[in-house]
């Protein structure tokens, strides 16, 4: 079926020229439906699922061209052609390089989720072994996630610039919130109180700061970056101890409490901007 549809797309392009993308999508849908009827219902994927699979394949193939073309439509075209699709199919990605960045970021998040889940299962399977502290789990998770950026280190500043453009901010927020939420969850944070927001805001700040540090680090195996990360986590632990002073003993500097409240409010606002997609996310 996949080969049939690839040939159909190519036929449309050769016979009718580089027609509008929505037109060949419609034709592709009709051909898929006809093939499904002829196959007596053997075709089980609907059009949306099929299209998402194609998009994912193209974006995965495009990543190896980022080194040459950056996070761009050109990289997507090269990726499409490398797996047998016409380069014009890049029109499936209206946001261009931003779509490629989002795909990479979310794929890395999913990979980290699998790693964290496997680590938790291993810990539960060996209760006699010393259990790592939440802080150690957070540090290791962040290092694992940041290491996924290293192969794209030279072009990552371009990716970061794309994701702060106004149309791309919601996806950018979703990516970082999902990342820190998974890290907190698998480190044992099941709280539903005020601290739930505070921890995630603090971790998001640590991650983004360390990400910037990584881009400028030329030390062996980026050792300076991991030292920087460890120091930032230790700073956060110290800050948490101050903020967590019992309520009957007011902290000497009320600004700390105000700062924590402001950070939590910012996190709630970000979640509201993202809408229901983030709130209804199911953890694998």
Residue, then its C-alpha position, 0 to 999 in steps of 0.5 A: x500500500x505504501x509503495x502504491x501511494x508513493x507511485x501515485x504521488x509521483x504520477x500526480x507530480x509528473x503529469x500535472x506538475x507541482x500542483x498545490x499540496x492540498x490537491x494531491x492530498x485529496x487525490x491521495x485520500x481518494x486512492x487510499x479509500x478506493x484501495x481499501x474498498x478493493x481490499x475488502x477492508x484490509x486497510x485499517x489506518x485512516x488518512x490522518x494516521x497514514x499521513x502522520x506516519x509519513x511525516x514522522x518518517x520524513x522528519x526522522x530522515x531529515x535529521x541527518x541533513x541538519x548538519x548541512x542545511x540547518x533546521x530548514x525546509x531544505x533539510x526536510x526536502x533532502x530527507x524526503x528524497x532520501x527515502x523515496x518521496x518527492x522533495x516537494x512533499x516538504x509542503x506538508x510542514x508549513x512551519x518549515x524548520x520549526x516542525x523539524x525542531x519540534x519533532x526532534x525535541x518531542x522524540x528526545x523527550x519520548x526517548x528519555x521517558x523510556x529511559x526513566x521508566x526502565x530505570x524506575x522498573x530496575x530500581x523496583x525489581x532490586x529493592x535491596x540495592x541502594x536507591x538513588x536520591x531524587x536529586x541524583x535521579x534528576x541530575x542523571x535525567x537532565x544529563x541524559x537529555x542534554x547529551x541528545x543535543x550534542x550531535x546537533x550542537x553546532x546548529x542548535x542555536x538556530x533551533x532555539x531561535x526558531x522556537x522562540x518565534x511567536x507562532x512556535x512558542x506554544x509547542x516550545x512551552x509544551x516541550x519543556x513542560x513535558x520534559x521537566x514533568x517526566x523528570x519530576x514524576x520518575x524522580x518520585x514527585x507525586x505531589x499535587x500541592x503548591x510545590x508541584x509547580x515550583x519544582x517544575x519551574x525551577x527544573x525548567x530554568x536549570x535545564x535551559x540555563x545548562x543548555x546554553x552553557x553546553x553550547x559554549x563548552x569545549x571541555x572533554x566530554x563536556x565535563x564543565x557542563x555536567x559540573x555546572x548542572x550539578x552546581x545549579x541543582x545544589x543551588x536549587x536544593x538550598x533554595x528549596x530548604x529556605x522556601x520550605x521553612x515551616x509557616x510558623x517561622x516566617x523566612x527573613x526575606x519575604x521576597x523568596x516566597x513572592x518569587x516562588x509564587x510568581x514562578x508558580x503563577x507563570x507555570x500555571x499560565x503556560x499550561x493554560x496557554x497550551x490548552x488541553x493537549x498538555x493537560x490530557x497527555x498520557x505518560x507512557 
